[in-house]
Amino acid sequence: MGAKNFYGILICVLVFFASFLLSKGASMYLNVVAFLVVVSGTIGSMFLSYSFERIKSAYLVSKNAYLVKLPSQDDLIKALLGLAVKSRYDGILSLEKALSKTTASFLRGGLDMLVDGFKGSEVKDMLSSESYFFKQRRAANERVFRSMARSAPAFGIIGSVIGLIGMLSDLGNTTVILQTIPIALTSTLYGILLSNYILTPIAENIHARTHEELLLQKMILNGILAISNEQNVYKLEKKLCLFLTPAVRRGHEQDFTNIRRRYVGMNFQEREEVFQAAHS
């Protein structure tokens, strides 16, 4: 999540809760009983539905989705083109040193298979399988939060029923009515708020993050296969730029020209120094 998103969330949260404070009787919106009914019921239903390992995995995925920044498509294309040019001039085995500098596990796995002599079809099969199971795991993590988002409003209604039952138990007692009405109303508010302002946005963020990572994995797969098949690097550049919007493609043509100029005419040691500098 970028800084702009963070500031946008902060401003909207402040304005949202300020709207409660500006209304009369702001303290009426705070009710511990209603809060406990909604939160305990929602979390309890989650533990009944999923294993602890799945819940922990979903939490970690949601945390990383907000805190860990993905590499940009621009940077990834430049890295893949640099690897392709290096492989074409110095051989696939020269990519072995790039393994220690690569932080993306998907790219590192593909390069490792190339260095170990896997065929292009084998690399494609294994990386495609990894992408498939990655998508399945993420979908399971996303379902945890969507399930909680569906449950929260229901427990809000349950809290309302609890409040109404308490009120009906002694209609003639004004004190009981004043104690139970806030439970009946605020529990519904808490359930809707928890579902639509917290849980559903987290699930949507995981969903969007998953598609971004799958797109990057698709780009890496194309680059790895091109390197394996010793495809013309100019064709690879054109292919990878298809992942970008037309507005940013033109800049990559100049970047690719610079990459080729830096490698052509150099000996192995000079090319190695340039490659190390570009990936340091």
C-alpha positions as CSV (number, residue, x, y, z in Angstrom):
1,M,0.0,0.0,0.0
2,G,1.4,3.4,-1.0
3,A,1.7,6.5,1.0
4,K,-1.3,8.1,-0.8
5,N,-3.5,5.2,0.2
6,F,-2.4,5.5,3.8
7,Y,-3.1,9.2,4.0
8,G,-6.4,8.6,2.2
9,I,-7.4,6.0,4.8
10,L,-6.4,8.1,7.7
11,I,-8.3,11.1,6.5
12,C,-11.5,9.1,5.7
13,V,-11.4,7.3,9.1
14,L,-11.0,10.6,11.0
15,V,-13.9,12.2,9.0
16,F,-16.0,9.1,9.5
17,F,-15.7,8.9,13.3
18,A,-15.9,12.7,13.6
19,S,-19.4,12.5,12.1
20,F,-20.4,10.4,15.2
21,L,-18.8,12.9,17.6
22,L,-20.6,15.8,16.0
23,S,-24.0,14.3,16.5
24,K,-25.9,14.6,19.8
25,G,-25.3,11.9,22.3
26,A,-22.1,10.6,20.8
27,S,-21.5,8.4,23.8
28,M,-24.6,6.3,22.9
29,Y,-22.7,4.8,20.0
30,L,-20.3,3.1,22.5
31,N,-21.7,-0.1,23.9
32,V,-19.3,-2.8,25.2
33,V,-22.0,-5.5,25.3
34,A,-23.0,-5.0,21.7
35,F,-19.3,-4.9,20.6
36,L,-18.5,-8.2,22.4
37,V,-21.5,-9.9,20.9
38,V,-20.6,-9.0,17.3
39,V,-16.8,-9.5,17.6
40,S,-16.9,-12.7,19.6
41,G,-19.6,-14.2,17.4
42,T,-17.7,-13.3,14.2
43,I,-14.4,-14.6,15.4
44,G,-16.0,-17.7,16.9
45,S,-17.7,-18.6,13.6
46,M,-14.3,-18.2,11.9
47,F,-12.7,-20.7,14.2
48,L,-15.6,-23.1,13.6
49,S,-15.1,-22.8,9.8
50,Y,-11.3,-22.8,9.4
51,S,-8.3,-24.4,11.0
52,F,-5.9,-22.3,13.1
53,E,-3.2,-22.6,10.4
54,R,-5.5,-21.2,7.7
55,I,-6.6,-18.3,10.0
56,K,-2.9,-17.5,10.7
57,S,-2.1,-17.7,7.0
58,A,-4.9,-15.4,6.1
59,Y,-3.8,-12.9,8.7
60,L,-0.2,-12.9,7.4
61,V,-1.3,-12.6,3.8
62,S,-3.5,-9.6,4.7
63,K,-0.7,-8.0,6.6
64,N,1.8,-8.4,3.7
65,A,-0.8,-7.2,1.2
66,Y,-0.7,-3.8,3.0
67,L,2.9,-3.6,4.1
68,V,5.0,-5.4,1.5
69,K,5.5,-3.5,-1.8
70,L,5.6,-5.4,-5.0
71,P,8.2,-4.6,-7.7
72,S,6.9,-2.4,-10.4
73,Q,6.3,-3.8,-13.9
74,D,8.8,-1.4,-15.3
75,D,11.6,-2.7,-13.0
76,L,10.7,-6.3,-13.6
77,I,10.9,-5.8,-17.4
78,K,14.3,-4.1,-17.2
79,A,15.6,-7.0,-15.0
80,L,14.3,-9.7,-17.3
81,L,15.8,-7.9,-20.4
82,G,19.1,-7.6,-18.6
83,L,19.0,-11.3,-17.7
84,A,18.1,-12.2,-21.3
85,V,20.9,-10.1,-22.8
86,K,23.4,-11.5,-20.3
87,S,22.3,-15.1,-21.0
88,R,22.6,-14.5,-24.8
89,Y,26.2,-13.2,-24.6
90,D,27.6,-15.1,-21.7
91,G,25.5,-18.3,-21.6
92,I,22.8,-19.5,-19.2
93,L,25.3,-20.6,-16.5
94,S,26.3,-16.9,-16.2
95,L,22.9,-16.3,-14.5
96,E,23.9,-18.3,-11.5
97,K,25.3,-15.2,-9.8
98,A,21.9,-13.5,-10.3
99,L,20.2,-16.0,-8.0
100,S,21.7,-14.5,-4.8
101,K,20.6,-11.0,-5.8
102,T,17.0,-11.9,-6.8
103,T,14.5,-11.3,-4.1
104,A,11.4,-12.5,-6.0
105,S,11.1,-16.2,-5.2
106,F,9.2,-17.0,-8.4
107,L,12.0,-15.5,-10.5
108,R,14.7,-17.1,-8.4
109,G,13.0,-20.5,-8.8
110,G,12.9,-20.1,-12.6
111,L,16.5,-19.0,-12.9
112,D,17.5,-21.9,-10.7
113,M,15.8,-24.4,-13.0
114,L,17.5,-22.8,-16.0
115,V,21.0,-23.0,-14.4
116,D,20.3,-26.7,-13.4
117,G,19.6,-27.5,-17.1
118,F,15.8,-27.9,-17.0
119,K,14.1,-27.9,-20.5
120,G,11.8,-25.0,-21.4
121,S,8.7,-27.3,-21.3
122,E,9.7,-28.5,-17.8
123,V,10.2,-25.0,-16.6
124,K,6.9,-23.9,-18.0
125,D,5.1,-26.8,-16.4
126,M,6.6,-26.3,-13.0
127,L,6.1,-22.5,-12.9
128,S,2.6,-22.8,-14.2
129,S,1.8,-25.3,-11.5
130,E,3.3,-22.9,-8.9
131,S,1.1,-20.1,-10.1
132,Y,-2.0,-22.3,-10.0
133,F,-1.5,-23.4,-6.5
134,F,-0.5,-19.9,-5.4
135,K,-3.8,-18.7,-6.7
136,Q,-5.7,-21.4,-4.9
137,R,-4.0,-20.6,-1.6
138,R,-4.7,-16.9,-1.9
139,A,-8.4,-17.7,-2.8
140,A,-8.6,-19.7,0.4
141,N,-7.2,-16.8,2.5
142,E,-9.6,-14.4,0.8
143,R,-12.5,-16.6,1.7
144,V,-11.7,-16.4,5.4
145,F,-12.3,-12.6,5.4
146,R,-15.3,-12.9,3.1
147,S,-16.8,-15.4,5.4
148,M,-16.3,-13.1,8.4
149,A,-17.8,-10.2,6.4
150,R,-20.9,-12.3,5.9
151,S,-21.2,-13.3,9.5
152,A,-20.7,-9.9,11.1
153,P,-24.1,-8.4,10.1
154,A,-25.8,-11.6,11.3
155,F,-24.3,-11.3,14.7
156,G,-25.2,-7.6,14.7
157,I,-28.9,-8.7,14.3
158,I,-28.4,-11.3,17.0
159,G,-27.2,-8.5,19.3
160,S,-30.4,-6.6,18.4
161,V,-32.5,-9.6,19.3
162,I,-30.7,-9.9,22.7
163,G,-31.4,-6.2,23.4
164,L,-35.1,-6.5,22.4
165,I,-35.6,-9.6,24.5
166,G,-34.1,-7.7,27.5
167,M,-36.4,-4.8,26.9
168,L,-39.5,-6.9,26.6
169,S,-38.7,-8.7,29.8
170,D,-39.6,-5.6,31.8
171,L,-41.4,-3.0,29.7
172,G,-42.6,-1.2,32.8
173,N,-39.0,-0.5,34.0
174,T,-37.6,2.6,32.4
175,T,-34.1,1.7,33.6
176,V,-34.1,-1.7,31.8
177,I,-35.4,-0.1,28.6
178,L,-32.6,2.5,28.6
179,Q,-30.0,-0.2,29.1
180,T,-31.2,-2.6,26.4
181,I,-32.2,-0.2,23.6
182,P,-28.5,0.8,22.9
183,I,-27.6,-2.9,22.7
184,A,-30.3,-3.5,20.2
185,L,-29.3,-0.6,17.9
186,T,-25.5,-0.4,18.3
187,S,-25.0,-4.1,17.7
188,T,-26.5,-3.8,14.2
189,L,-24.3,-0.8,13.6
190,Y,-21.2,-2.6,14.7
191,G,-22.0,-5.6,12.5
192,I,-22.5,-3.6,9.4
193,L,-19.5,-1.4,10.1
194,L,-17.2,-4.4,10.8
195,S,-18.3,-6.1,7.6
196,N,-18.2,-3.2,5.1
197,Y,-15.5,-1.0,6.6
198,I,-12.9,-3.6,7.6
199,L,-13.4,-7.2,6.6
200,T,-14.7,-6.8,3.0
201,P,-12.0,-4.2,2.1
202,I,-9.3,-6.6,3.4
203,A,-10.7,-9.4,1.3
204,E,-10.8,-7.1,-1.8
205,N,-7.2,-6.0,-1.2
206,I,-6.1,-9.6,-1.0
207,H,-8.0,-10.3,-4.3
208,A,-6.4,-7.3,-6.1
209,R,-3.0,-8.1,-4.7
210,T,-3.3,-11.7,-5.9
211,H,-4.1,-10.6,-9.5
212,E,-1.1,-8.2,-9.4
213,E,1.3,-10.9,-8.4
214,L,-0.2,-13.4,-10.9
215,L,0.5,-10.8,-13.6
216,L,4.1,-10.4,-12.5
217,Q,4.5,-14.2,-12.5
218,K,3.1,-14.3,-16.0
219,M,5.7,-11.7,-17.1
220,I,8.5,-13.7,-15.3
221,L,7.4,-16.9,-17.0
222,N,7.5,-15.3,-20.4
223,G,11.0,-14.0,-19.7
224,I,12.3,-17.3,-18.3
225,L,11.0,-19.2,-21.4
226,A,12.5,-16.7,-23.7
227,I,15.9,-17.1,-22.0
228,S,15.5,-20.9,-22.1
229,N,14.7,-20.9,-25.9
230,E,17.3,-18.3,-26.6
231,Q,14.6,-16.1,-28.2
232,N,15.6,-12.9,-29.8
233,V,15.8,-10.3,-27.0
234,Y,14.2,-7.7,-29.2
235,K,11.1,-9.9,-29.5
236,L,11.1,-10.5,-25.8
237,E,11.1,-6.8,-25.2
238,K,8.1,-6.3,-27.5
239,K,6.3,-9.2,-25.8
240,L,6.9,-8.0,-22.3
241,C,5.8,-4.5,-23.2
242,L,2.4,-5.9,-24.0
243,F,1.8,-6.1,-20.3
244,L,2.1,-2.3,-20.0
245,T,-0.2,0.4,-21.0
246,P,0.6,2.1,-24.4
247,A,1.6,5.3,-22.6
248,V,4.6,3.8,-20.9
249,R,5.8,1.4,-23.7
250,R,7.8,4.0,-25.6
251,G,10.1,4.6,-22.7
252,H,11.1,1.0,-22.6
253,E,12.2,0.9,-26.2
254,Q,14.9,3.4,-25.3
255,D,15.8,1.5,-22.1
256,F,16.2,-1.7,-24.1
257,T,18.5,0.1,-26.6
258,N,20.7,1.3,-23.7
259,I,20.9,-2.3,-22.3
260,R,22.1,-3.7,-25.7
261,R,24.6,-0.9,-26.1
262,R,26.1,-1.5,-22.7
263,Y,26.7,-5.2,-23.5
264,V,27.7,-5.2,-27.1
265,G,31.4,-4.8,-27.6
266,M,32.3,-5.6,-24.0
267,N,34.3,-8.6,-22.9
268,F,32.9,-10.9,-20.2
269,Q,34.5,-9.1,-17.3
270,E,33.1,-5.8,-18.4
271,R,29.6,-7.1,-19.0
272,E,29.8,-8.8,-15.5
273,E,30.6,-5.5,-13.9
274,V,27.8,-3.7,-15.7
275,F,25.3,-6.4,-14.7
276,Q,26.4,-6.3,-11.0
277,A,26.1,-2.6,-10.9
278,A,22.6,-2.7,-12.5
279,H,21.4,-5.2,-9.9
280,S,23.1,-4.0,-6.8
